[in-house]
Amino acid sequence: MIEKHLKGPGSWKLNVSLLMNEDYVNAMESNIPIWKEVSQEHFDGSKMSWEWIKFKIREFSLDFLKKLTRKKREKELALLKEYETLGAVHELNPSDESSTN
């Protein structure tokens, strides 16, 4: 019988959209061999080694996603500010086309 795996407070799923991000994929390709080597040096059992590698993947992925989200939010705010500035300039002088270029 197949048991359902419910997502609980101890569960984490990789946001697979990160796999479309070239920087993320390149970083993971660099980090995983390092994490594998380090885990083999510190852990005897393959299960504990694998658990540590999964922990590092989770830790890195969450940090990467936070940074990515922050950059996106900052870019969005900058664009909104530019939009508002251009709108204010246009309201002050709607016939001046050169001020919006």
ABEGO torsion letter per residue (X at the ends): XBBBBBBBAABBBBBAAAAABAAAAAAAAAAAAAAAAAAAAABABAAAAAAAAAAAAAAAAAAAAAAAAAAAAAAAAAAAAAAAAAAAAAAABAABAAAAX
